[in-house]
Amino acid sequence: MLTITPTAVVGESPEKDTEVFAVIDGRKVFLPEDAKYVMQDRRGLWYYSSRKPRPKEGDWTPNKTSISCITEQGYVRALRTETRVEWLQTCQRTIRMVRDAANDSRRPADD
């Protein structure tokens, strides 16, 4: 039996000092701290990677991890949205925010 582990959280901010997220289909998707890029493939599935991906043989390079989330029904599923633009134009950088405990605020993280 294949078990899929959630790699992201949609909508809720995890209680961490550093928030890493991307806005996908109008929703905040919180990702692991090593995620630097997100991209969509031809089928509409979303992935993240720690290095800038390159197109190779009609897809993104193989060093990518699928974004999977827990649905409202409690199932773990790969994040899939309708394709609005060509898959080559979907690669985007993640947003990194750091919680500042002194001011109880957030600021962009230094890369």
KEPA-453882 format. One record per residue (C-alpha): residue number from 0; residue in one letter; y, z negated, x negated. Coordinates in steps of 0.02 Angstrom, whole numbers, plus 50000, padded with zeros to 5 digits. Layout:
BEGIN
<site num="NUM" residuo="A" c2="Y" c3="Z" c1="X"/>
...
END
This chain:
BEGIN
<site num="0" residuo="M" c2="50000" c3="50000" c1="50000"/>
<site num="1" residuo="L" c2="50172" c3="50047" c1="49935"/>
<site num="2" residuo="T" c2="50304" c3="49910" c1="49938"/>
<site num="3" residuo="I" c2="50489" c3="49952" c1="49929"/>
<site num="4" residuo="T" c2="50607" c3="49819" c1="49864"/>
<site num="5" residuo="P" c2="50787" c3="49817" c1="49926"/>
<site num="6" residuo="T" c2="50908" c3="49869" c1="49789"/>
<site num="7" residuo="A" c2="51069" c3="49855" c1="49889"/>
<site num="8" residuo="V" c2="51153" c3="49762" c1="50031"/>
<site num="9" residuo="V" c2="51258" c3="49851" c1="50164"/>
<site num="10" residuo="G" c2="51414" c3="49765" c1="50228"/>
<site num="11" residuo="E" c2="51389" c3="49587" c1="50163"/>
<site num="12" residuo="S" c2="51458" c3="49532" c1="49996"/>
<site num="13" residuo="P" c2="51329" c3="49442" c1="49890"/>
<site num="14" residuo="E" c2="51389" c3="49275" c1="49820"/>
<site num="15" residuo="K" c2="51412" c3="49331" c1="49640"/>
<site num="16" residuo="D" c2="51557" c3="49325" c1="49518"/>
<site num="17" residuo="T" c2="51554" c3="49514" c1="49496"/>
<site num="18" residuo="E" c2="51543" c3="49630" c1="49647"/>
<site num="19" residuo="V" c2="51482" c3="49807" c1="49617"/>
<site num="20" residuo="F" c2="51493" c3="49922" c1="49766"/>
<site num="21" residuo="A" c2="51520" c3="50099" c1="49826"/>
<site num="22" residuo="V" c2="51587" c3="50160" c1="49993"/>
<site num="23" residuo="I" c2="51454" c3="50271" c1="50070"/>
<site num="24" residuo="D" c2="51480" c3="50346" c1="50241"/>
<site num="25" residuo="G" c2="51624" c3="50226" c1="50274"/>
<site num="26" residuo="R" c2="51522" c3="50069" c1="50234"/>
<site num="27" residuo="K" c2="51525" c3="49957" c1="50081"/>
<site num="28" residuo="V" c2="51357" c3="49959" c1="49993"/>
<site num="29" residuo="F" c2="51339" c3="49818" c1="49866"/>
<site num="30" residuo="L" c2="51234" c3="49868" c1="49716"/>
<site num="31" residuo="P" c2="51156" c3="49784" c1="49562"/>
<site num="32" residuo="E" c2="51274" c3="49746" c1="49418"/>
<site num="33" residuo="D" c2="51203" c3="49885" c1="49308"/>
<site num="34" residuo="A" c2="51250" c3="50021" c1="49434"/>
<site num="35" residuo="K" c2="51392" c3="50128" c1="49368"/>
<site num="36" residuo="Y" c2="51369" c3="50290" c1="49468"/>
<site num="37" residuo="V" c2="51305" c3="50335" c1="49641"/>
<site num="38" residuo="M" c2="51251" c3="50508" c1="49697"/>
<site num="39" residuo="Q" c2="51166" c3="50596" c1="49843"/>
<site num="40" residuo="D" c2="51027" c3="50724" c1="49829"/>
<site num="41" residuo="R" c2="50997" c3="50879" c1="49935"/>
<site num="42" residuo="R" c2="50896" c3="50782" c1="50065"/>
<site num="43" residuo="G" c2="51036" c3="50656" c1="50094"/>
<site num="44" residuo="L" c2="50955" c3="50512" c1="49998"/>
<site num="45" residuo="W" c2="51069" c3="50403" c1="49889"/>
<site num="46" residuo="Y" c2="51035" c3="50345" c1="49711"/>
<site num="47" residuo="Y" c2="51122" c3="50243" c1="49577"/>
<site num="48" residuo="S" c2="51114" c3="50250" c1="49388"/>
<site num="49" residuo="S" c2="51183" c3="50156" c1="49240"/>
<site num="50" residuo="R" c2="51231" c3="50315" c1="49147"/>
<site num="51" residuo="K" c2="51324" c3="50468" c1="49207"/>
<site num="52" residuo="P" c2="51194" c3="50583" c1="49285"/>
<site num="53" residuo="R" c2="51181" c3="50768" c1="49245"/>
<site num="54" residuo="P" c2="51110" c3="50905" c1="49356"/>
<site num="55" residuo="K" c2="50939" c3="50964" c1="49296"/>
<site num="56" residuo="E" c2="50826" c3="51090" c1="49380"/>
<site num="57" residuo="G" c2="50908" c3="51077" c1="49551"/>
<site num="58" residuo="D" c2="50919" c3="50887" c1="49555"/>
<site num="59" residuo="W" c2="50999" c3="50742" c1="49463"/>
<site num="60" residuo="T" c2="50923" c3="50683" c1="49300"/>
<site num="61" residuo="P" c2="50769" c3="50575" c1="49322"/>
<site num="62" residuo="N" c2="50849" c3="50413" c1="49261"/>
<site num="63" residuo="K" c2="50907" c3="50359" c1="49434"/>
<site num="64" residuo="T" c2="50854" c3="50224" c1="49557"/>
<site num="65" residuo="S" c2="50848" c3="50248" c1="49744"/>
<site num="66" residuo="I" c2="50963" c3="50140" c1="49849"/>
<site num="67" residuo="S" c2="50859" c3="50048" c1="49978"/>
<site num="68" residuo="C" c2="50924" c3="49922" c1="50105"/>
<site num="69" residuo="I" c2="50857" c3="49810" c1="50242"/>
<site num="70" residuo="T" c2="50889" c3="49889" c1="50413"/>
<site num="71" residuo="E" c2="50945" c3="49795" c1="50569"/>
<site num="72" residuo="Q" c2="50762" c3="49793" c1="50624"/>
<site num="73" residuo="G" c2="50711" c3="49706" c1="50461"/>
<site num="74" residuo="Y" c2="50629" c3="49855" c1="50375"/>
<site num="75" residuo="V" c2="50669" c3="49912" c1="50198"/>
<site num="76" residuo="R" c2="50719" c3="50096" c1="50197"/>
<site num="77" residuo="A" c2="50800" c3="50215" c1="50075"/>
<site num="78" residuo="L" c2="50985" c3="50243" c1="50112"/>
<site num="79" residuo="R" c2="51006" c3="50415" c1="50190"/>
<site num="80" residuo="T" c2="51160" c3="50496" c1="50265"/>
<site num="81" residuo="E" c2="51203" c3="50669" c1="50325"/>
<site num="82" residuo="T" c2="51258" c3="50786" c1="50186"/>
<site num="83" residuo="R" c2="51442" c3="50830" c1="50209"/>
<site num="84" residuo="V" c2="51473" c3="50913" c1="50040"/>
<site num="85" residuo="E" c2="51363" c3="50999" c1="49913"/>
<site num="86" residuo="W" c2="51254" c3="50874" c1="49820"/>
<site num="87" residuo="L" c2="51336" c3="50915" c1="49652"/>
<site num="88" residuo="Q" c2="51502" c3="50848" c1="49718"/>
<site num="89" residuo="T" c2="51434" c3="50678" c1="49776"/>
<site num="90" residuo="C" c2="51427" c3="50589" c1="49608"/>
<site num="91" residuo="Q" c2="51554" c3="50447" c1="49607"/>
<site num="92" residuo="R" c2="51592" c3="50294" c1="49503"/>
<site num="93" residuo="T" c2="51554" c3="50122" c1="49575"/>
<site num="94" residuo="I" c2="51692" c3="49994" c1="49605"/>
<site num="95" residuo="R" c2="51682" c3="49831" c1="49508"/>
<site num="96" residuo="M" c2="51777" c3="49676" c1="49564"/>
<site num="97" residuo="V" c2="51780" c3="49504" c1="49482"/>
<site num="98" residuo="R" c2="51810" c3="49342" c1="49575"/>
<site num="99" residuo="D" c2="51949" c3="49240" c1="49494"/>
<site num="100" residuo="A" c2="51903" c3="49057" c1="49526"/>
<site num="101" residuo="A" c2="52074" c3="48992" c1="49471"/>
<site num="102" residuo="N" c2="52170" c3="49089" c1="49604"/>
<site num="103" residuo="D" c2="52025" c3="49109" c1="49727"/>
<site num="104" residuo="S" c2="52057" c3="49297" c1="49727"/>
<site num="105" residuo="R" c2="51977" c3="49459" c1="49668"/>
<site num="106" residuo="R" c2="52034" c3="49582" c1="49537"/>
<site num="107" residuo="P" c2="51964" c3="49743" c1="49463"/>
<site num="108" residuo="A" c2="51838" c3="49711" c1="49323"/>
<site num="109" residuo="D" c2="51869" c3="49768" c1="49146"/>
<site num="110" residuo="D" c2="51739" c3="49897" c1="49091"/>
END
